[in-house]
Amino acid sequence: MLLDSVDKVVPQDSALRNRLKTIRFILASNLADARAMIATLRGHSTATDDLPSALRRLVDRFGGISPAKLELACDRVPAAPVVAQQELLRICQEAINNAIKHANPKNIWIRLALPTPKSLELTVRDDGCGFNVPTVLGSNDGAHFGLAGLSERAQRIGGKLTVDSTPGSGTTIELVLPLQPEARMAQHG
């Protein structure tokens, strides 16, 4: 409500308009994340959805409030365990949040792929301002929890997260998740 009152007094042609849209996006994203965590704690999960459908819903939900254009491409992938699916969704959400919050991108591309029968790959790429990865990862200023959280989530499900970015060239976050033998059998069965 407070944001609505600020919205009313900021002129339409003001540079603050884009910043307000970003703030709205971050608030809505955080609220959605909190609701998803509560649903998980209460025993409701995304287990009835396949991963591509869950990612589509995430992108559709953010697409209406994001200042950047979001595009999703999904290969046909095997069913992932519920815990892995939830972590993949949160990783994707946090990567989108980070891009919008820090990089001011015009576009964000999300891709879910099966590069080999033994691994699943989630990539979130943006055309924002980019950053120096070693500097940010080595920072102890307490302002860069997002990348550490992404890496921790990936490790919890047995995945490997890489971050590739150069100032002025955007950022690519890639998670490679080895598939369990039962997931590979479900894909071919």
N, C-alpha and C positions, 0 to 999 in steps of 0.2 A: 504494500500500500504506500509506503514511504517512497518507493521508487516511482510509483505512478504519479505522485505529487511533483517529484523532480522532473519527470517526463513532461508534465504540463507546462513547466516554466522554461524549459530549454528550447530555444528556437529551432525550427525544422532544419535550417541550413547550418546549424552549429556542428562543429567537429565532435562535440560531446555525444551526438546521436549514436555514432558507432560504438563509443565506449559504453553507453547505456545498454545497447543491444548485447554487448559482450558480458556485462554484469548480469543482465537478465538470463543469459545463457548459462553462465556459471552457477547462478542461484538455482535455476531449474534443474541443472544437471546434478548438483549436490542434493537437492530434494529427491530426485528420482533415485539416486544412489542410496540414500537413507531409507526410502520406501522399499527398495529391493532387498536391503539388508534385513529390515524388519520382516518382510515376507519370508525370507529364508529362515530367520530365527523362529518364525511361527510355523514352519514346516511346509510353506508354499514355495515351490521352486519353478524354475523354467524347464523342468524335466519333460513337460509335454511338448515343448518346442524343439525343433532341430536348430542347430547352431546358426545356419544361414538365415532362418526365419527370425531368430532372436536378434541377430545383428541388423537385419532389415528394419525391425521395429525400433531398435536403438537409433539407427540412422534417420528413419522417418521422424521419430520424436524430436531429435536434435535439429533436423533439417528446417523445421519451421521457426526455430529460435536462434539458429547459428548465424553469425555474420559471414561465415564462409560457406561456399557451396560444398556439400558432401556427396561423394559418389561411392557406391558399394559394388564390388564384383565378387561373386562367390562361385567357386567350383563345387561340384558335387563331392561332398565329404562324408566320411563315416560318422556315425553317432559318437559323440564324445561323452565321457562320464560327466555327470551333473556338476561335480566340483570343478572339473576342468572347464566346462562350458561357462560356469559362473565367473571363474577367474578370467577367461578369455574376454567375456563381455566387459568386465570391470577394467581390464587392461586397455581394451579398445576405447572405452569411455574416458579413461584418464588420459590416454594419448590424444584424443580429440580435445579434451579440456585444456591440456598443456599447450597444444598448438594454438587454440583460440586465445588463451590467456596471455601467452608469451610471444607468439610469432606473427600475429596479425595476417594470417594467410587469406588468400582469395579462394583457394580450393584445398580440400582434404580428400584424399583417396584412400579407401579402405578395401583391402583384398584378403579374402580367405581362400587359400589354395591348398592343393594336395600335390606338392612338387614330386613326391615319391610315394609309393604305397605305404611307406613306413613313417611318414611325417606329415604334420599339418603345419601350415604357415599362415600367420596373421600379420599383415603389413598395414601400417598407417603412415601415409606420406603426405606432406604438405608443401606448399610453395611459399611459406612464410619467410621470415628474416633469417632463420637458422641461428646457430650458436656454436661456440667452441666446446665440444663435448668434454675433453679432459679438464678444462677450467670449471665447467659446471659440476661435473661428477666429483671433482676434487675440492669443491667449495665446502666449507664448514660453517657457512653463515646461517644455516637453518631455513633457508628459503627454497631449497630444491628437494623437497620430499617426493615430488611426483615421479621422477626418474628412479629413485631408490625403491619406491613402492611398486613400480612396474616390474623392476627386476626381481624383487622379493616375491611378487605374485607368480611370475614365470617360474622361479625356482620351486615354489610350493607344488607346482603341477608337473615338475620334471622338464620344463622347457628352458630354452636359452634365448635371452633377449639381447638384441644389439641395437645400438643407437648410432645413426650416421647423420652427421650434420656439419655444415660449414656456414659460417656467417655469410649471409646474402644468397644462400642456395637452398633454403628449406631444410626439412628434417625427414628422415625415414626411420621408423621404429619397426623392427621385425622380431617376431616371436616364432621360433621353430619348436614344435612340440612333437616328440617321438610318440607314435601311436602304439598302444598296447596290442599284443597279438589278437585279443578278442575283438578290438575295434576294426582291425584289418580284415578279420574273418567276416564280421558283420557287413562290411562294405562289399565283399565278393559273394556273400551267401545269399 
